[in-house]
């Protein structure tokens, strides 16, 4: 048996341990889960009340509104990705850990998506009902949101690593991440709009999938470098 095969269980065990720890902490602090979820629901449901019950207008504007609300809700929770670890000293232990730092950064991103992104995906069909979106559009929206929010968690980890411990780091984090998040917003909302018009949606889904794979490949290493820079 090779050395790589011997090390694999330890590496996967470290990733699972970090994810489990963050999920347990989120369970003890339900506000970390509920705040982005309530923000997404409130912003999305206020729009139909403001523009009126016109079904055609709601169906036309719904994808953009839902995607913008999801983007802002995801940004709302990114600042705390490494903040608690920085304050209690866990981040220093991660930097000194024998486990590869990119793998630990990936574990933090996965846990963040499970806590902040996945609930948005699961609650989105209920919000879509207020926009009178058809079933096909709702299904495509859930798929695009799953890919898009995971990308945002990966990209957000880079900005969170750079701004951890800084005063007003949340505003700086938004400025760093928004340019990278714009393609996700544009293609996500456009793909759902095409689904509502009974057009092909494969191009948008392929783009989001490719963007997600690119972020999954590069973001953990960029996050690890950002954390080292911030803690020098």
C-alpha positions as CSV (number, residue, x, y, z in Angstrom):
1,X,0.0,0.0,0.0
2,X,1.4,3.4,-1.0
3,X,2.0,6.4,1.3
4,X,-0.8,8.3,-0.4
5,X,-3.3,5.6,0.4
6,X,-2.2,5.6,4.0
7,X,-2.6,9.3,4.4
8,X,-6.1,9.5,2.7
9,X,-8.1,8.4,5.8
10,X,-6.4,11.0,7.9
11,X,-7.0,13.8,5.3
12,X,-10.7,12.9,4.9
13,X,-11.1,12.5,8.6
14,X,-9.8,16.0,9.2
15,X,-12.2,17.4,6.6
16,X,-15.1,15.6,8.2
17,X,-14.1,16.7,11.7
18,X,-14.0,20.4,10.7
19,X,-17.4,20.2,9.0
20,X,-18.9,18.3,11.9
21,X,-17.5,20.9,14.4
22,X,-18.9,23.8,12.4
23,X,-22.3,22.2,12.1
24,X,-22.4,21.6,15.9
25,X,-21.5,25.2,16.6
26,X,-24.2,26.3,14.2
27,X,-26.7,24.1,16.0
28,X,-25.8,25.9,19.2
29,X,-26.1,29.3,17.5
30,X,-29.3,29.1,15.4
31,X,-29.1,32.8,14.6
32,X,-26.3,32.0,12.2
33,X,-28.7,29.9,10.2
34,X,-31.9,31.9,10.6
35,X,-30.6,35.5,10.0
36,X,-29.7,34.9,6.3
37,X,-32.8,32.8,5.8
38,X,-35.1,35.5,7.2
39,X,-33.4,38.2,5.2
40,X,-33.9,36.1,2.0
41,X,-37.5,35.5,2.8
42,X,-38.3,39.1,3.8
43,X,-36.6,40.7,0.7
44,X,-38.2,38.2,-1.7
45,X,-41.7,38.5,-0.3
46,X,-41.8,42.2,0.0
47,X,-41.3,42.7,-3.8
48,X,-44.7,41.1,-4.8
49,X,-46.4,43.4,-2.2
50,X,-44.7,46.4,-3.7
51,X,-45.4,45.8,-7.4
52,X,-48.9,44.3,-7.1
53,X,-50.4,40.9,-8.1
54,X,-49.8,41.1,-11.8
55,X,-48.8,37.5,-12.6
56,X,-46.9,38.3,-15.8
57,X,-44.8,41.0,-14.1
58,X,-44.1,38.8,-11.1
59,X,-43.0,35.9,-13.3
60,X,-40.8,38.1,-15.4
61,X,-39.1,39.8,-12.4
62,X,-39.1,36.8,-10.0
63,X,-35.8,35.2,-11.0
64,X,-33.8,38.4,-10.7
65,X,-35.3,39.3,-7.4
66,X,-34.8,35.8,-5.9
67,X,-31.2,35.6,-7.1
68,X,-30.4,39.1,-5.8
69,X,-31.9,38.3,-2.4
70,X,-30.0,35.0,-2.3
71,X,-26.7,36.8,-3.2
72,X,-27.2,39.4,-0.4
73,X,-28.2,36.8,2.1
74,X,-25.1,34.8,1.3
75,X,-22.9,37.8,1.7
76,X,-24.6,38.6,5.0
77,X,-23.1,35.4,6.6
78,X,-19.7,35.4,5.0
79,X,-18.0,37.7,7.5
80,X,-18.4,35.2,10.3
81,X,-16.8,32.3,8.3
82,X,-13.4,32.6,10.1
83,X,-14.2,35.4,12.6
84,X,-15.2,33.1,15.5
85,X,-12.2,30.9,14.9
86,X,-10.0,34.0,14.9
87,X,-11.4,35.2,18.2
88,X,-11.1,31.9,20.1
89,X,-7.7,30.9,18.8
90,X,-8.9,28.0,16.6
91,X,-7.6,29.7,13.5
92,X,-4.0,29.6,14.9
93,X,-4.4,25.9,15.5
94,X,-5.6,25.4,12.0
95,X,-2.5,27.2,10.7
96,X,-0.2,25.0,12.8
97,X,-2.1,21.8,12.1
98,X,-0.4,19.0,10.2
99,X,-3.5,18.8,8.0
100,X,-3.2,20.7,4.7
101,X,-4.6,24.2,5.2
102,X,-6.4,24.2,1.8
103,X,-8.3,21.1,2.9
104,X,-9.3,22.8,6.1
105,X,-10.4,25.9,4.2
106,X,-12.5,23.7,1.9
107,X,-14.1,22.1,4.9
108,X,-15.0,25.5,6.3
109,X,-16.6,26.5,3.0
110,X,-18.6,23.2,2.8
111,X,-19.9,23.8,6.4
112,X,-20.8,27.4,5.5
113,X,-22.8,26.2,2.5
114,X,-24.6,23.6,4.5
115,X,-25.5,26.2,7.1
116,X,-26.2,29.2,4.9
117,X,-26.6,28.1,1.3
118,X,-28.6,24.9,1.5
119,X,-31.4,26.4,3.6
120,X,-31.8,29.1,0.9
121,X,-32.1,26.4,-1.7
122,X,-34.7,24.4,0.3
123,X,-36.9,27.4,1.1
124,X,-36.8,28.9,-2.4
125,X,-39.8,26.9,-3.7
126,X,-42.0,28.4,-1.1
127,X,-40.8,31.9,-2.0
128,X,-41.3,31.1,-5.7
129,X,-45.0,30.5,-5.1
130,X,-45.4,34.2,-4.3
131,X,-44.1,35.0,-7.8
132,X,-46.4,32.4,-9.4
133,X,-43.4,30.6,-11.0
134,X,-44.1,27.3,-12.8
135,X,-42.8,24.0,-11.6
136,X,-40.0,23.8,-14.3
137,X,-38.7,27.3,-13.4
138,X,-38.8,26.4,-9.7
139,X,-36.8,23.2,-10.3
140,X,-34.2,25.1,-12.4
141,X,-34.0,27.8,-9.8
142,X,-33.2,25.3,-7.0
143,X,-30.5,23.7,-9.2
144,X,-28.9,27.1,-10.1
145,X,-29.1,28.3,-6.5
146,X,-27.4,25.1,-5.3
147,X,-24.5,25.7,-7.7
148,X,-24.4,29.4,-7.2
149,X,-24.5,29.5,-3.4
150,X,-21.8,26.8,-3.2
151,X,-19.7,29.0,-5.5
152,X,-20.4,32.0,-3.2
153,X,-19.2,30.0,-0.2
154,X,-16.0,29.1,-1.9
155,X,-15.3,32.6,-3.3
156,X,-16.4,34.2,0.0
157,X,-13.9,32.1,1.9
158,X,-11.1,34.0,0.1
159,X,-12.5,37.4,1.0
160,X,-13.2,36.2,4.6
161,X,-9.6,35.0,4.9
162,X,-8.2,38.3,3.7
163,X,-10.4,40.5,6.0
164,X,-10.5,38.3,9.1
165,X,-9.7,40.5,12.2
166,X,-10.1,43.8,10.3
167,X,-12.4,46.6,11.5
168,X,-15.4,47.0,9.1
169,X,-14.3,43.9,7.3
170,X,-17.8,43.1,6.2
171,X,-17.9,46.1,3.9
172,X,-14.5,45.3,2.4
173,X,-15.5,41.7,2.0
174,X,-18.5,42.7,-0.1
175,X,-16.4,44.8,-2.3
176,X,-14.0,42.0,-2.9
177,X,-16.6,39.3,-3.6
178,X,-19.2,41.2,-5.6
179,X,-17.2,41.4,-8.8
180,X,-16.6,37.6,-8.7
181,X,-20.2,37.0,-7.9
182,X,-21.7,39.0,-10.8
183,X,-21.3,36.2,-13.4
184,X,-23.1,33.8,-11.0
185,X,-26.0,36.3,-10.5
186,X,-26.3,37.0,-14.2
187,X,-26.2,33.5,-15.5
188,X,-28.3,32.1,-12.6
189,X,-31.2,34.6,-13.0
190,X,-31.0,34.4,-16.8
191,X,-31.2,30.6,-16.7
192,X,-34.3,30.7,-14.6
193,X,-35.9,33.2,-16.9
194,X,-35.2,31.0,-19.9
195,X,-36.8,28.1,-18.0
196,X,-39.9,30.2,-17.5
197,X,-40.0,31.0,-21.2
198,X,-39.7,27.2,-22.1
199,X,-36.3,27.8,-23.7
200,X,-33.1,25.7,-23.3
201,X,-31.3,26.1,-20.0
202,X,-28.4,23.7,-20.5
203,X,-25.9,26.5,-21.4
204,X,-26.5,28.4,-18.2
205,X,-26.3,25.2,-16.1
206,X,-23.1,24.2,-17.8
207,X,-21.6,27.6,-17.1
208,X,-22.5,27.5,-13.4
209,X,-21.2,24.0,-13.1
210,X,-17.9,24.9,-14.7
211,X,-17.6,28.0,-12.6
212,X,-18.3,25.9,-9.5
213,X,-15.6,23.4,-10.5
214,X,-13.1,26.2,-11.1
215,X,-13.9,27.7,-7.7
216,X,-13.7,24.3,-6.0
217,X,-10.3,23.8,-7.6
218,X,-8.7,27.1,-6.9
219,X,-10.5,28.7,-3.9
220,X,-9.2,26.5,-1.1
221,X,-5.6,27.3,-2.1
222,X,-6.4,31.0,-2.4
223,X,-8.1,30.9,1.0
224,X,-5.1,29.2,2.6
225,X,-2.8,31.9,1.2
226,X,-5.1,34.6,2.4
227,X,-5.3,33.2,5.9
228,X,-1.5,33.1,6.1
229,X,-1.2,36.7,4.9
230,X,-3.8,37.9,7.4
231,X,-2.0,36.2,10.3
232,X,1.5,37.4,9.5
